[in-house]
Every structure is written in structure tokens, then in C-alpha cells.
Amino acid sequence: MPVLRSSILLENLSAGAYDGEEPIYNTRFLAFATHYGFRPWACRRRRPQTKGRVERPFYYAETSLLNARTFRSLDHLNEVAAWWLATVADVRIHRETKQTPLARHQEELPHLVPLPQNAYDTAEVVYRTVNCEGLIAYRGNRYTVPWRSIGQMLPIRITESELIVHGPHLDEIARHRLFATSASGQTSHREEDRPQEDSHKKHAVLKERFEQLGPSAARFFTALTETRRYGKQEAYKILTLLEAYRREDLVTALEHAARHGAYSSTSVERILAIRATPRTALDRLAEREQRHLRSLMNDLPTRPRDTAEYQHLLDGQTSKGTPDGEDATKDDTTIDAQKTEDDRTDAAGQDP
């Protein structure tokens, strides 16, 4: 079973920085350490006695494993390295411990931490908005997503060999083979991402997307599809404007166009170009998070309590004692007398 140490020494802290003598770790590195369950231990600068001995094993591997050998491929190197560990490195008597590495490993095994079942996810995460053709762009290439996601900003995970698209609820909706870094202008298609031939179903999906923008957007969509020959295609283009403009600005533009009977994607684009300011990628992410927070905060709102509800607590305190407040007066008089006596004592004890 693969295992690792419960704490790992770090020299020349590349996974963070120092604030004076205290280490400040990179957040991604801390996530990595948390996943595998080990404690990072940064060696202090200019204190070689606190650092582990890591250089000598590299010299041993270079002179024993790599010296005078050639390898056909990485797989061949791994095969020879496995043979070398089993027959040479792990069965030799170590000069310091007087034991073989295998025997030493068995002694240390109870103090080691087992590896988690799944490896740490090192995938890059980016956000992309789906254009009117149902495509997202990454490094000069394009990848299809389900056409009903047009206009949405979606999270994308990039691994060494794949591009994985997730929906608004983080469910996987598309997976593509990643193009090589040297490729440009290529498009990866998935047959299931294309619009279905059922025109009624496409109309229903588009109508649902506009209804999510509000009643005025839904009315605009109905008028657009009834008065324009290619109303559905223009509806696609209008949804992709969410990539560049805020949701509120788009709804306002739709209302303005409807008041003047300008039911076309071109009219909406012109209105936005004059009346709205395109948003940045950070604005799009902030808007997404704000909608998520509002949905959480509106789940179970807490009503502020009226101060009159606490009045009975104050009434209960003042009702204690005699009706005329004689006990309170006596207590105040006693306190004042005691304070005067203490002041006299302090004055008498001072040096002349």
C-alpha cells in the first residue's frame, strides 16, 4: 500500500514565502498537503542542521542506476529502475542505519500515512461563455457544448489530455480530447451537442431561457419569433450578448426595443452599444457568485425582532425590591459611604 510521511521537510521554500522567520505557504500547496494528509515543515533559513539529507541519494542513483546505461523510452527507464530497486538499492546495507532500506521501511511503516484513494486534482479551471454557435474557445481552438447552454458562463477543467465542461450546477455536460498546444483554429465536435431536429423542442428550450430573464424578455421572445423569419437564430444571438453585457442591461435593452417595436437582434445590439458598458471577465464571475449567495441567503431569512419583545426583561429587573425603591436607595447610600471611607484611608496613607 502506498504511504508517505506525516510531515515533510521543505528546503528553499518554493511552495511559499517567508514573513520574517514565519513561512507563508501557497494556498494551492496547502490544498495539496491537506488532500494527502501531511504536515509541511519549512526549514529555517541559514540553519543547515535542521535540514534533511537529500543530495546524497541523487548521487547514488546517478552513479549506480544511470551510469553507463542507455534507455529506449521512459517506460524502459521505469522498468530498469524497478529492477534496480528490487535487486540493488533496497537490499543493500545502509552505511548509517546498518540496515537494508526494506527493513528500515518496515520499522517506519506504522508512522506513515496511507495515500488517499484518489490522486490530487491538478487540473486548471477556467471560465468560458458559450457563443451563439454552441462553442467555447480555449487556446485558439473551439469545443462544442450542448446547444441549450448558449449564453451561459461555464467552468472548464483542463487536464493533460482532456477538456471537461461543467454545467451551472457543476455536473459534467461535455468532455473533449484536448488539442495539442501547436494546434490552432481547430474545432472539436460532439454529435450530441448539436440542436435536435425537433423544432418544437428547440423553441421550448429558447422560450425557457428567455423566461429566466423575466416577463419582459419572454414577451420579446414571443414577438421576435412571430414577426421575424429567422427569429430563433436571432434569439440565439441575443442570448450570447450575456457574454459581454450584464443581465440587467440586456433586459433593459429588450424592454426599450419592445416599446419601439424593434424586434431584432441587431436592434438589441445597437441599444446595448449606446446605453450599456461591456463587462469584464471579473464582473461576470462576481455576478455569478452574487446570484449564488442571494439564493443561499433567501433560503431561510431571519426576521429582526422588535425591541418591545425584550421589554419584559427590563420590567422584571426594576420590579425587584420595595415598591418605592427603598432598597435601591439604601444600596446607593451604602456604596457612597464606603467610597468616602476608602478615599480617607488612601489620603491618610500618603507621605507628607
N, C-alpha and C positions, 0 to 999 in steps of 0.2 A: 504494500500500500504506500503510495507517495506521501511523504511527510516533509515538514520544514521546521525550522527553529521557531520558538515562541517569541524571540527577539532577534533582531538583525542589526548588526553594526553598520553604520553608514560613514564612509570617509569621503572627504571632498564633496560636501553636500550638494549634489546636482539635483536632488529632489526637493530643494527648498532654498532658504537663505538664512542668515543669522541676523538677529536683532540684538546687538551686543554679544552676549555669550549664550543667549537662548535661541534655539533653532525654530524657524518658522517653516513648516512643511507645505509643499504644494498640495492643493486640495485634491487634485487627481491622484496624487501619490497616496494621500490618506485614504481615499476611497479604495485604492488597490490594496493597501495594508489591511483595511477593515474587512475586505472581501476574503482575504486569505488568513486573517486572524493572527497576524504577528505584530509585534510592537517595534517600531523603528527607534533605534538608539543612535543618535548622532554623536560621533566622536568630537571631542573638543579640539579646537584648532591649537596647533603648536604643542600638542601633548601626545607624542608617539607611543607612550606606554599604555594608552587607553585604546589603541587601535589593534585590530586583528592582523594576523599574518596571512596575507592574501597573495603576495607576489610569488613566493617560492613554489606553490603548486603549478603556476603557469610555466615556470622554467622547467619543472619536472615533466609536464606534458609535452612541451616543445622538444625536449631532448630525448624523451623516451617514446612518445607516441608519434610525433610528426617528423622526427629526424630521419632523413634518408628514405622517406616514403612518398609516394605519389598517389593521388586519388582520382578516380574517373568522374565522380559526381559527389554530391552531398550525401546521397544515400549510401554510397560506398564508404565515405568517411565515417558515417554513423555506424555502419556495420563493423568496420575495423575498430572504432572506439569502444563499441560494446564488447568485442573480443578482448581488447586490451584491458579494460576494466575487470573483466571476469578472470583473466589468467595472469595479469601482471600487477596492476595498480592496487586492486582491492585485497590481494593475498600476500603482499609484501609486509615485512616487519617495519613499522614506522620507527624512525630513529628517536623521536621524542617520547612517544607513548609506549614504546616496546610492545605494541600490539598491531595486528592487522587492521586496516580500516573497516573490514567487515565485522570483526569482533568489537571494535570501538563503537560502531554504529548500533549494534545490539544493546550495548550498555546505555546509549543515549536515547534509544527509541522511546522509552516511557516519558521522556521530557519533550518530545517533538509533537507538533500539531499536525493532524491529518489535513490533507488538501480538501477543499470543497468539491462537491460533485461536478459543478460547472466551472469552467475557466472564467477569468475576469473578462468582461466585455470591453474590448479596446476600440470598438467601432466609433468612427467620427459621426457626430449628429449635426445635421444642418436642417434648415427650413427652406422650403421652396413653395411657390404658389403655382397652381395648375393653370396653364393658359387655356385659351379658347379651343385649342385642338386636343385637349386632354393630355398634355405633355408637361414634364418638368425638365429643367436644364441642370446639368452638372458637368463642369469642366469641359465645356464646349460640345457636349453631346446631349441627346434628349432621350427620355424614357417615358413610356406610356403609363398612365394610371387609369382606373375606372372613370369613364366619362362623366359620371354623376358627381365627381369631385371637382369639376371645373370651378375656378374662382376661389378654392379653399387653399389656405396655407397649411402644409402638412409637414410633419417631422420625417426626416430621412436618415437612416443609418447606413454608413458606408463601411464595409468590411474590406478585406484584402481582395476579394473576388466578386462581391455582390453589392447591389444597391437595393435596399429594402425600404419600402414606403409604408408608413403607418397612417391610419385614419385619425380623425379628431379625438377618438376615444382610445388611441394607441393600439388598436387592433391592426394586424398586418393586412394590407389591401393589395400589395403588388411586390414582386421580387424579380430582379433582373440580374443578368450577368454583367458585371462592371466592365466597361470598355477600357482598353489599355490607355495609359497616360499619353501615348503617342497618337491616339486616335482623336479625330476632331470632325464635327459635322455629322456624326453617325446618329441613327435613331434605332432604339430597341423597342420592338412592337410585341404586344401580347394580344392574342386574338380576343380573349375575354374582356379586354378593356374597351373595345370598340362599342359604339352605341348599338343597341339592338334594333332590329328591323321593325319592331312593333312601334309605329309612330304614336299610338295612343299612350303607350307606357313612357316613351320619351317625353311626351307632352306633360304627363302626370308628374314626372320627376322634376322637370323645369318649373312647373307650377308650384311644387312644394318648395323649391329653393327660393322662389320669389316671395312666397308666403312667409318664409322665415325672416324676410327683410321687413315685413309689416303689411298692413292692409293696402296702403297706397301703392306699394310695389306690386302686390298681387293684382290690383286693378290695372296697373300699367301693363303687366304681362298679358292680361286678357285682351286689352285693346290692341296691343302690339301684334299678337298672333291673329287677331281678327282683321286687322287693316293692312298688314304687310304680307307680301307673298312669301318672303323668307324670314318670317317672324321668329321661328325657332333658332335659326342661325344667329340672328341679331340678339336674341335673348342670351345665347352663349357668350357673345362678345361683351354684353353688359355685365354679366357675372364676373368676367375676368377683370373688369375695372376695379374690383375689390382688391386686386393686387397692388394697385397704385394709389387708391383713394380710401378714405375712411368710410366705414359703413354709413354713418350719419350723412356724410356728404353725398354719397350715391343716392340715398333715399330722398334727400332734398332735391337733387337734380331730377330724379324721376317725377317728383311732385311738380316741379317747375315745368318740365316738358309736357306733363299731362294737362296742366292748365292752359297751355298754348296749343294743345292737340298735336304736338311734335312727337309722334310715336315711332322713333327710330333710334338705333344705337348711335348713329352719327350725331344726332341732336344731343343725346345724353353726354357724349364725349365732349362736345363743344361747351356745354354748360359747365361741366366739371373743369375744363381747361381755363375758363374765365373766373369761376366763382370759388373753386377749391384749390387747395395746395396738396401736391402729391406727398405721401407719407414715406418715411424711410423704413428700412427693414426693422430697426429697433422699435419704431412706432407700431408696426404690425404685430410684433411679438408682445409688446406691452398691452395692446388692445385685446389680444387673445387671453392673456393672463388676467386682465381685469374682468372679462366676461366669466372666466372660471371662478374667480374669487366672489363675484356677485352671486353666482349660483350657489356657492357654499354658504355665504353669509345670509342669504334669503331663505335658507332651508328651515331653520328654527329661530326666528328673530326673538330677541329678549326685550320685552316691553319695560321701559323705565317706570319705576314705582313712584307714585305721588308721595310727597313729603308728609301728607296728612296721615298716611298709613303708619308713620312712626310716632305720631303724637302720643299714643297711649303709653309708650315707653317713657317719655318725659313726664307725663302726668303721674305715672307710678312712682317716679323718683321724688317729686315735690309733695306727694301725699303722705310721705313718711314723717313721723314726729307729731307734735301737738298741732291743733288747728291754727293757732295764731303764730306758729313758727317759733315758739319759745325755745325749743331745743336747739334750733339753728342759731338763735341769738346767743344762747349760753355758750355754744361751741365757739362762735366767733370771738366772744369776750375772753374765753379761756385762752385761745390761741394768741390774742393780742397781749394779754398779761404775760404769758410765757415768753413771747418775743421781747417784751420790755425788760424782763428779768435777765434774759440772755445778753442783751446789749449792755446792761450794767456790769455784769460779770466780766465781759470782754474788756470794758473800759478800765475796770479796776486792775486787770492783769497786765495792762500795758506799762512799759517803762516810762518814768517821768522824763 
